[in-house]
Amino acid sequence: MHRADEAMKACCLDWSTAFKQDCSMLYAATRVTDLAAGGNDALAAGNYDRAVELYSVAIDLDFATDTIFANHSKARSGKMLWDDALLNAEKVIELNPSSYFGDQLKHTALHGARRYDEAIEALKIMLSKLENAPDTETSNLRQQYVGLYEAEGVIEESIKAQLDNAPHRLLNTFTGRLCNREVQIDAFKRSTEYKELLSSTLAHVDLRMECIQDAVETYFRYVMLSHRWEGKEPLLHDIQGKLVYDLDPVGGIAKLQSFCATARDLGYRWTWVDTCCIDQTNNVEVQQSVNSMFIWYHHSALTIIYLSDVPPSSQPGALAISVWNTRGWTVQEFLAPKFVLFYQKDWSLYLDDRSPNHKDSFAIMQEMGDVTGIDAQALVAFRPGMRHAREKLQWVSARVTTFPEDIAYSSFGIFGVNLPVIYGEKRQKALGRLLQEVVAQSGDISALDWVGQSSEFNSCLPADITSYKALPYTLPSLPEDDIQTSISSLQHVMAVDFVLKIYSLLDNLSAPRFANCRLHLPCIAFRVTAEIYEVKADRLHDLLITTEDKLIQFSSSRPTMQTFLLVFPCNHYLDLPDFAEPSGFAELPDDADDTQSNEDYWSAPGSPLQDSPGGFPDRREMVDSELSDRALQLTARLAQPFGAFLLAHQRGGEYKRITSDHVIIAQARDLSSIPDMVKTLEIHIVAVCIQYHH
């Protein structure tokens, strides 16, 4: 009996122990479920501290599932506890090796820990599991993610687009080494920035193009230097294959080192300097660089302007008298970039202005405007193009360059043209080709408004840029009352057919054409009489032009009379019949293309047309009123003084310009002959000089 009791007691004890264990496990499992639910709620609310705490307790009870470990990893990643999150992710993989979810969590933790190579490998494994998943729903998830080769290809395209507008060679400010395009790209692909970009791109279901472009732009952004060449500047062969910071800091090397260090301290990796980043011995590269310079400066993250002759702690005005402001290339180097900083001789900021962009500094921009004559809007937001060509030529008219051709080449970017670079062609031909291109592409003949010596390229162009120093002559604008009076007078003396005929003749003129050194100029041409040293104009108000050279219309050596014409140039914009642009003409909007025509200057007359003997009111209903108004306004304009120049007819049928040392201002005496004088003339190279007197 005693033994039976002992056996029963032992059996009951075992049962009790098992029951207690079952109850404990049931309690623990129930508690784990409750803890997990609380953790899930905290995780969803972004309360990562509470979520981590609850998941940790649940895991300590030894009843945690792979889902709890996964959520624990998410919560720890939310707190940026990357190593702890990685441990949870690896536990998920251990508990459920066929699931892709653990590898996704592992990538997140490794990416956060900046272990990008391992993160990319984790993503590759995840994508492989998705591809090989037995169920269709899971395998379809693979289509939502970007493949490695696709991501690399998209990043490659973004790099190409970014570098299309950048110089081919750049200096690495961190290493001091000059790098070509291939080395720059290779450095990026080996960089932490590239691996981070690739890792984050692969982890998302779309390409996130904006993020890719931002990352590429940030890495490859570069700083340009604008400076004055002085003494011995380092050339390409002086620094190629060397570390800039290790070179002897003398002369231009010291400037180069300081520039790179300044850009590096501002957080920029790449810099460009015109002295050593171009192979001056390679004509193709020089030509490409000259034609790309404006674009490079425009797309730079920053342009540093070094004023070597401005001492530390200078007062306002020092910038204005710096030699930097006299050089030809520095005009586009300032206008092109969006962000600039001026540095003094010791590489301290000018006026101690610590703003991120000196184009936002009122004091500095006012000083620049005063010394350059460039208007405030163009200083801070210049757009290249051919509009207002005469004004742009005036900006560079007092500049000097080491090579004579550079006075033209340095303006290519300002006008937005691409032309061959031919050192040795001399100043006149280089300038002539530029001006020819401006007129040919835009039809803007304001470049013909100059006084001085004619070019050997074409007699209608100046021999030197300095001929544009004087501001263009501006004819006084008529008050509105005078305009209306002039129109009313025309209505009384001219028939509508005649007014419309003038308008039609000018409207049908082709645009100016300029090619092969020959200018085809639409104009109103007045015949003049030449007397050895004097020129008198027919059908114009009293005008006398005295020449230094003999102008002989008829002689024994010239059996036929030579023709001289005083020409009123007609722009193909009807509202601008003269290269001298009167004040008051409407401006094109800032975003207009250079080839667009000007907006209408004249507004329609405010009062109805009056009856007139000329018959205009009788035809009023038969013609378009707007056209009639424009025709009257244009004819009234033709009656006002205009800028002109003198042409001499040549035996080959073309004309040459006879240059003047003063602007010639004339005024038609009789408009009835205008229709017979509208024509297009061909003007070529040869020129003689005259003096002009009223």
C-alpha positions in Angstrom: 0.0 0.0 0.0 2.9 2.3 0.8 4.5 1.7 -2.5 1.2 2.4 -4.3 0.9 5.7 -2.5 4.3 6.7 -3.5 3.7 5.9 -7.1 0.5 7.8 -7.1 2.1 10.7 -5.5 4.9 10.7 -8.1 2.4 10.5 -10.9 0.4 13.4 -9.4 3.5 15.4 -9.0 4.5 14.9 -12.7 1.0 15.8 -13.7 1.1 18.9 -11.6 4.4 19.9 -13.0 3.3 19.3 -16.6 0.1 21.2 -15.9 2.0 24.1 -14.4 4.3 24.2 -17.4 1.4 24.1 -19.8 -0.3 26.9 -17.9 2.9 28.8 -17.9 3.4 28.3 -21.6 -0.1 29.3 -22.3 0.3 32.4 -20.1 3.6 33.2 -21.8 2.2 32.7 -25.2 -0.8 34.9 -24.3 1.5 37.5 -22.9 3.7 37.4 -25.9 0.7 37.9 -28.1 -0.4 40.9 -26.0 3.1 42.3 -25.9 3.5 41.9 -29.7 0.1 43.6 -30.2 1.2 46.5 -28.0 4.5 46.7 -29.9 2.7 46.8 -33.2 0.5 49.6 -32.0 3.6 51.6 -30.8 5.4 50.9 -34.1 2.5 52.1 -36.1 2.4 55.3 -34.0 6.1 55.9 -34.5 6.8 55.4 -30.8 10.0 53.3 -31.4 11.2 53.4 -27.8 8.0 51.8 -26.6 7.9 49.3 -29.5 11.5 48.2 -28.8 10.7 47.8 -25.1 7.6 45.6 -25.7 9.2 43.5 -28.4 12.3 42.9 -26.2 10.1 41.6 -23.4 8.3 39.3 -25.8 11.5 38.0 -27.2 12.8 37.3 -23.7 9.9 35.0 -23.1 11.2 32.7 -25.8 8.0 32.6 -27.7 8.8 35.2 -30.3 8.0 34.5 -34.0 9.9 35.7 -37.0 7.3 38.4 -37.3 8.1 39.8 -33.8 11.8 39.8 -34.7 11.0 41.5 -38.0 9.0 44.3 -36.2 11.7 44.5 -33.6 14.2 45.2 -36.4 12.0 47.8 -37.8 11.6 49.6 -34.5 15.4 49.5 -33.9 16.0 50.9 -37.4 13.5 53.6 -36.5 15.8 54.5 -33.6 18.8 54.2 -35.9 20.1 51.3 -33.8 21.5 49.7 -36.9 23.6 46.9 -35.4 20.8 45.8 -33.2 18.4 45.9 -36.1 20.8 43.8 -38.1 20.8 41.1 -35.4 17.0 40.9 -35.5 17.0 40.8 -39.4 19.5 37.9 -39.3 17.2 36.1 -36.8 14.3 36.5 -39.2 16.4 34.9 -41.9 17.3 32.0 -39.6 13.7 31.4 -38.6 12.3 31.8 -42.2 15.1 31.3 -44.7 12.9 31.1 -47.7 11.3 34.5 -47.0 12.7 37.6 -48.7 11.6 39.8 -45.8 14.6 39.2 -43.6 17.0 40.2 -46.4 15.0 43.3 -46.9 15.3 44.2 -43.2 19.0 43.3 -43.4 19.5 45.8 -46.3 17.8 48.5 -44.3 20.1 48.0 -41.3 23.2 47.7 -43.4 22.3 50.8 -45.5 21.7 52.8 -42.3 25.1 51.6 -40.9 26.7 52.9 -44.2 27.9 49.4 -45.0 26.7 49.8 -48.6 28.5 46.9 -50.3 26.9 44.5 -47.9 23.6 46.2 -48.2 23.7 45.8 -52.0 24.5 42.1 -51.6 21.5 41.7 -49.2 19.3 43.3 -51.8 20.6 40.9 -54.5 19.7 37.9 -52.3 16.2 39.4 -51.7 15.6 39.9 -55.4 16.7 36.4 -56.1 14.3 35.0 -53.5 11.5 37.0 -55.1 12.3 35.6 -58.5 12.3 32.0 -57.3 9.3 32.3 -55.0 6.9 29.3 -55.5 3.8 31.4 -55.2 2.8 33.8 -58.0 1.9 36.6 -55.7 5.3 36.8 -54.1 7.2 36.4 -57.4 5.2 39.2 -58.9 6.7 41.5 -56.2 10.0 41.2 -58.1 8.6 43.3 -60.9 8.1 46.2 -58.6 11.9 46.6 -57.9 14.6 48.0 -60.0 17.2 45.6 -61.2 20.9 46.2 -60.6 21.8 46.8 -64.2 18.8 49.0 -64.8 19.7 51.1 -61.7 23.4 51.4 -62.8 22.3 52.3 -66.3 20.0 55.1 -65.1 22.7 56.5 -62.9 25.1 56.3 -65.8 22.7 58.4 -67.9 22.3 60.9 -65.2 26.1 61.2 -64.9 26.4 61.8 -68.7 23.7 64.5 -68.6 25.4 66.2 -65.7 28.9 66.2 -67.3 27.6 67.3 -70.7 27.8 70.9 -69.4 31.0 70.5 -67.5 34.6 70.9 -68.4 36.4 67.7 -69.5 39.3 68.2 -66.9 38.7 69.1 -63.3 41.0 69.4 -60.3 40.1 67.2 -57.3 40.2 69.6 -54.3 40.6 66.7 -51.8 43.6 65.0 -53.6 45.0 67.9 -55.6 45.1 65.8 -58.7 43.9 66.8 -62.2 41.3 64.3 -63.5 39.9 63.8 -66.9 36.3 62.8 -67.5 36.9 59.0 -67.2 38.8 59.4 -63.9 36.0 61.6 -62.5 33.4 59.0 -63.3 35.6 56.1 -61.9 36.1 58.1 -58.7 32.4 58.5 -58.3 31.7 54.8 -58.8 34.2 53.9 -56.2 32.9 56.5 -53.8 30.6 56.0 -50.8 28.2 58.4 -52.4 27.7 56.1 -55.4 27.3 53.0 -53.3 24.7 54.8 -51.1 22.8 56.0 -54.2 22.8 52.5 -55.8 21.7 50.9 -52.6 18.9 53.3 -52.0 17.8 53.1 -55.7 17.6 49.3 -55.6 15.5 49.4 -52.4 12.6 51.3 -53.9 9.9 50.3 -56.3 10.6 53.2 -58.6 13.7 54.9 -59.9 13.4 58.1 -57.9 14.9 60.1 -60.7 15.0 63.3 -58.7 17.0 61.7 -56.0 19.4 60.2 -58.5 19.9 63.6 -60.3 20.4 65.4 -56.9 23.0 62.9 -55.8 24.9 63.1 -59.1 24.7 66.8 -59.2 26.0 67.2 -55.7 29.0 64.9 -56.3 30.0 66.5 -59.6 29.3 70.1 -58.9 32.4 72.3 -59.6 33.8 75.7 -58.9 35.2 77.9 -61.7 37.9 80.6 -61.2 37.8 84.0 -62.8 41.1 85.8 -62.5 43.7 87.9 -64.3 46.6 86.0 -65.7 49.8 87.3 -64.1 53.4 86.3 -64.6 54.0 82.6 -64.9 50.8 80.7 -64.6 50.9 76.9 -64.3 49.9 75.1 -67.6 48.6 71.6 -68.1 52.0 70.0 -68.4 53.1 71.7 -65.1 50.5 69.9 -63.0 49.5 66.8 -65.0 50.3 63.6 -63.0 51.3 65.7 -59.9 49.6 66.7 -56.7 48.9 70.4 -56.7 49.3 70.8 -53.0 52.8 69.2 -53.2 54.1 71.8 -55.7 56.4 74.7 -54.7 53.9 77.5 -53.8 55.3 80.3 -55.9 53.6 82.6 -58.5 50.5 81.1 -60.1 51.0 77.8 -58.2 50.3 79.5 -54.9 47.1 81.1 -56.4 46.0 77.6 -57.7 46.6 76.0 -54.3 44.7 78.7 -52.5 41.8 78.5 -55.0 41.5 74.7 -54.6 41.8 74.9 -50.8 39.1 77.6 -50.7 36.7 75.6 -52.8 37.4 72.5 -50.7 36.7 74.3 -47.5 33.4 75.4 -48.9 32.5 71.7 -49.5 33.2 71.4 -53.2 35.1 68.5 -54.7 36.0 69.8 -58.2 37.5 73.0 -59.5 38.5 74.4 -62.9 41.1 76.9 -63.9 41.6 78.2 -67.5 45.4 78.1 -67.1 46.0 74.4 -66.5 42.8 72.6 -67.3 43.0 73.2 -71.0 45.7 71.7 -73.3 46.8 75.0 -75.0 48.7 73.0 -77.6 45.6 71.2 -78.9 43.7 73.4 -81.3 40.6 71.2 -81.3 40.4 71.4 -77.5 41.1 75.1 -77.4 38.2 75.7 -79.9 35.9 73.5 -78.0 36.8 75.2 -74.7 36.3 78.7 -76.1 32.9 77.8 -77.5 31.9 76.0 -74.2 33.3 78.5 -71.7 30.1 80.4 -71.1 28.1 77.2 -70.6 30.7 75.9 -68.2 30.6 79.1 -66.1 26.8 79.1 -66.2 26.5 75.6 -64.9 29.1 75.9 -62.2 27.9 75.6 -58.6 30.0 78.7 -57.8 32.5 81.0 -59.6 35.2 82.5 -57.4 36.5 85.8 -58.7 40.0 86.5 -57.4 41.1 90.1 -57.3 44.8 89.9 -56.9 45.3 93.7 -56.8 42.6 94.3 -54.1 44.4 94.3 -50.7 42.8 92.9 -47.5 40.1 95.0 -45.7 39.6 97.2 -48.8 36.8 99.7 -48.8 34.0 99.9 -51.4 35.3 101.0 -54.7 38.3 98.8 -54.8 36.5 96.3 -57.0 35.7 99.0 -59.5 39.4 99.9 -60.1 40.7 96.3 -60.1 42.5 95.3 -63.3 40.1 92.3 -63.4 37.4 94.7 -64.6 39.5 95.7 -67.7 40.0 92.2 -69.1 37.9 90.9 -72.0 37.2 87.4 -70.8 36.0 88.5 -67.4 32.8 90.0 -68.8 31.3 86.6 -69.6 33.0 85.0 -66.6 30.9 87.3 -64.4 27.6 87.3 -66.4 27.4 83.5 -67.0 27.4 82.0 -63.4 24.4 82.2 -61.1 26.6 82.3 -57.9 29.8 84.3 -57.5 32.0 85.3 -54.6 34.7 88.0 -54.8 38.0 87.3 -53.0 40.7 89.8 -52.2 44.5 89.3 -52.5 44.7 87.3 -49.2 41.7 85.1 -50.2 39.4 86.9 -47.8 36.0 87.9 -48.9 35.6 91.3 -50.5 34.0 93.8 -48.0 33.9 90.8 -45.6 30.5 90.0 -47.3 29.8 86.4 -46.1 26.6 86.0 -48.0 26.6 82.8 -50.2 26.2 84.8 -53.4 27.6 88.2 -54.0 25.1 88.7 -56.8 22.6 89.2 -54.0 24.7 91.9 -52.5 23.3 95.4 -53.3 26.6 97.2 -52.5 28.7 94.9 -54.7 26.3 94.8 -57.6 25.9 98.6 -57.5 29.7 98.9 -57.8 29.7 96.4 -60.7 26.9 98.3 -62.4 28.7 101.6 -62.1 32.0 100.4 -63.5 30.7 98.1 -66.3 27.6 100.1 -67.4 25.6 96.8 -67.4 22.1 97.1 -66.1 21.2 95.5 -62.8 19.0 92.8 -64.2 21.7 91.6 -66.6 24.3 91.6 -63.8 22.3 89.1 -61.7 20.3 87.1 -64.3 22.0 87.5 -67.7 20.7 85.4 -70.6 22.9 85.0 -73.7 21.5 86.0 -77.1 21.6 88.5 -79.9 18.9 91.0 -78.7 20.3 94.4 -78.0 23.6 93.6 -79.8 24.7 97.2 -79.8 24.4 97.4 -76.0 26.4 94.3 -75.4 29.1 95.5 -77.7 29.3 98.6 -75.7 29.9 96.5 -72.5 33.1 95.0 -74.0 34.2 98.0 -76.0 36.8 99.1 -73.4 38.1 95.7 -72.6 41.6 94.4 -73.5 42.9 90.9 -74.2 46.4 89.4 -74.6 45.6 88.0 -78.0 43.9 90.4 -80.4 41.4 87.8 -81.6 40.2 87.2 -78.0 38.2 90.4 -77.9 35.8 88.7 -80.3 36.2 85.1 -79.0 35.5 86.2 -75.4 32.1 87.5 -76.6 30.9 84.3 -78.3 29.1 83.2 -75.2 27.5 86.5 -74.6 25.8 86.4 -78.0 25.2 82.6 -77.8 27.1 81.8 -81.0 29.5 79.0 -81.9 32.2 79.9 -84.4 35.6 78.5 -85.4 38.5 79.8 -83.3 41.4 80.7 -85.6 44.2 82.3 -83.7 46.3 84.3 -86.1 43.4 85.6 -88.2 43.8 89.0 -86.4 41.3 91.2 -84.6 39.3 92.6 -87.6 38.5 89.3 -89.1 37.6 87.7 -85.7 35.3 90.6 -84.8 33.9 90.7 -88.4 32.9 87.0 -88.2 31.2 87.5 -84.9 29.2 90.6 -86.1 28.4 88.9 -89.3 26.9 85.9 -87.4 24.9 88.2 -85.1 23.3 90.0 -88.0 22.8 86.9 -90.1 21.1 84.9 -87.3 19.0 87.7 -85.7 18.5 90.4 -88.3 19.6 92.9 -85.6 21.5 95.7 -87.4 22.2 97.7 -84.3 25.8 96.5 -84.7 26.1 98.9 -87.7 25.7 101.9 -85.4 29.3 103.0 -84.8 31.8 105.7 -85.7 35.4 105.2 -86.5 37.4 103.2 -89.0 35.9 100.5 -91.2 36.9 96.9 -91.1 38.8 95.1 -93.8 36.2 92.3 -93.3 33.3 94.5 -94.4 33.0 98.3 -94.8 29.8 98.3 -92.7 31.6 97.0 -89.7 34.2 98.7 -87.5 37.9 97.8 -87.5 38.0 97.8 -83.7 35.6 97.0 -80.8 36.4 100.5 -79.4 34.1 102.0 -82.0 31.3 100.9 -79.8 32.5 102.8 -76.7 30.1 105.7 -77.3 26.5 105.0 -76.3 24.3 104.5 -79.3 22.8 107.7 -80.5 19.2 107.9 -79.3 16.7 110.0 -81.1 14.3 112.0 -78.9 11.0 110.3 -78.6 8.0 112.4 -79.7 5.3 113.3 -77.1 2.0 111.5 -77.6 0.4 114.8 -78.7 3.0 115.4 -81.4 2.5 111.8 -82.6 -1.2 112.3 -83.0 -0.6 115.7 -84.7 1.7 114.1 -87.2 -0.8 111.3 -87.9 -3.6 113.8 -88.3 -1.5 115.8 -90.7 -0.7 112.7 -92.8 -4.4 111.9 -93.0 -5.0 115.2 -94.6 -2.3 115.0 -97.2 -1.9 111.4 -98.1 -4.4 108.8 -99.4 -4.8 105.5 -97.7 -3.4 103.7 -100.7 -0.2 105.6 -100.5 0.3 105.0 -96.8 -0.5 101.3 -97.2 1.9 101.1 -100.1 4.8 102.4 -97.9 3.9 100.0 -95.2 3.6 97.0 -97.6 7.0 97.8 -99.2 8.7 97.8 -95.9 6.8 94.8 -94.6 7.8 92.8 -97.7 11.5 93.6 -97.3 13.5 90.5 -96.5 15.6 90.4 -93.3 19.2 91.6 -93.5 21.5 88.9 -94.8 25.1 88.6 -94.0 27.4 85.9 -95.4 30.8 85.6 -97.0 31.7 89.1 -95.9 28.8 90.6 -97.9 25.9 92.4 -96.3 22.5 92.6 -98.0 20.8 95.5 -96.2 17.2 96.5 -96.6 16.9 100.2 -96.5 15.5 103.5 -97.7 18.2 105.0 -99.9 18.4 108.7 -100.7 20.6 109.8 -103.6 23.2 112.4 -102.8 25.4 114.7 -104.8 29.1 114.5 -104.3 31.4 117.5 -104.8 35.0 116.6 -104.4 35.1 117.2 -100.7 31.4 117.7 -99.9 28.2 115.6 -100.0 24.8 117.2 -100.4 21.6 115.1 -99.9 18.6 115.3 -102.2 15.0 115.2 -100.8 16.3 115.6 -97.3 16.4 118.7 -95.1 19.6 120.7 -95.3 22.6 118.5 -94.6 26.2 118.8 -95.4 28.9 116.1 -95.1 32.5 117.1 -95.7 35.0 114.4 -96.6 38.7 114.0 -96.1 39.0 112.1 -99.3 37.9 113.1 -102.8 34.5 111.8 -103.8 34.3 112.2 -107.6 31.1 111.2 -109.3 32.3 111.9 -112.8 35.8 112.2 -114.4 37.7 111.2 -117.5 38.8 108.0 -115.7 35.2 107.3 -114.7 33.0 107.5 -117.9 29.9 106.9 -115.9 28.7 108.9 -112.9 29.3 107.2 -109.6 26.2 107.0 -107.3 26.3 108.0 -103.6 23.4 107.1 -101.3 22.5 108.2 -97.8 21.0 105.1 -96.3 18.2 104.7 -93.7 18.7 101.1 -92.5 15.4 99.2 -92.1 15.2 96.5 -89.6 12.9 93.6 -90.4 10.9 94.7 -87.4 8.6 97.3 -88.9 8.6 99.3 -85.7 12.3 99.6 -85.8 13.3 101.1 -89.2 16.5 102.5 -87.8 19.5 101.0 -86.0 19.2 103.9 -83.6 16.5 102.7 -81.2 14.4 105.6 -80.0 13.6 105.7 -76.3 10.1 104.5 -75.6 10.1 101.5 -77.9 8.5 98.6 -76.2 10.9 95.9 -74.8 10.6 92.2 -75.4 9.7 90.3 -72.3 12.7 89.0 -70.5 12.0 85.4 -71.5 11.5 86.1 -75.1 13.7 84.5 -77.7 16.3 86.7 -79.4 14.9 85.9 -82.8 11.3 87.0 -81.9 10.1 90.3 -83.2 9.5 93.3 -80.9 6.1 93.9 -79.4 4.1 96.7 -81.0 5.5 100.0 -79.9 2.6 102.2 -80.9 -0.8 101.9 -79.4 -3.8 102.6 -81.6 -4.9 106.2 -81.9 -7.3 107.2 -79.2 -9.6 109.3 -81.4 -11.5 108.4 -84.6 -9.9 109.3 -87.9 -11.1 112.6 -89.3 -12.5 113.2 -92.8 -9.8 114.2 -95.2 -9.4 115.3 -98.8 -7.0 112.5 -99.4 -9.9 110.0 -99.3 -8.8 108.0 -96.3 -12.2 108.0 -94.5 -13.9 106.9 -97.8 -11.8 103.7 -97.6 -12.0 103.2 -93.9 -14.4 100.4 -94.0 -12.5 98.6 -96.7 -9.3 98.1 -94.9 -8.3 96.6 -91.6 -8.3 99.4 -89.0 -5.3 98.0 -87.1 -3.3 97.8 -90.3 -4.3 101.3 -91.2 -3.2 102.6 -87.8 0.1 100.8 -88.0 0.7 102.2 -91.5 0.0 105.7 -90.4 2.2 105.3 -87.3 5.1 104.0 -89.4 4.8 106.7 -92.0 4.8 109.3 -89.2 8.0 107.7 -87.9 9.6 108.0 -91.3 9.0 111.7 -91.2 11.2 112.0 -88.1 15.0 112.4 -88.0 16.9 109.1 -88.5 20.4 107.8 -88.2 22.1 107.1 -91.5 25.3 106.3 -93.2 26.8 107.0 -96.6 27.3 104.4 -99.4 29.3 104.6 -102.6 28.2 102.5 -105.6 30.9 100.2 -107.0 31.4 99.0 -110.6 30.5 95.4 -109.6 27.1 96.6 -108.5 27.7 96.4 -104.8 28.2 99.3 -102.4 30.9 100.3 -99.9 30.3 102.3 -96.7 32.0 105.7 -96.4 32.8 105.9 -92.7 32.2 109.0 -90.5 33.7 110.2 -87.3 30.3 111.4 -86.2 26.8 110.0 -86.2 24.9 111.2 -89.3 21.4 112.4 -88.6 19.1 113.2 -91.5 15.4 113.9 -92.0 13.2 113.3 -95.1 11.8 116.5 -96.6 9.3 114.8 -98.9 7.7 111.4 -98.1 6.2 111.1 -101.6 9.4 109.7 -103.0 9.8 107.0 -100.3 8.3 104.1 -102.3 11.0 104.6 -105.0 13.8 104.5 -102.5 13.0 101.2 -100.6 15.5 98.6 -101.7 18.1 96.0 -100.6 21.7 96.9 -101.2 24.8 94.7 -101.2 27.7 96.1 -99.2 31.2 94.8 -99.3 34.6 95.4 -98.0 36.3 98.6 -99.1 35.9 101.9 -97.2 36.9 105.5 -97.1 36.6 108.0 -94.3 34.6 111.2 -94.1 33.8 113.9 -91.5 30.2 115.1 -90.9 28.9 118.6 -90.3 25.4 119.9 -90.1 
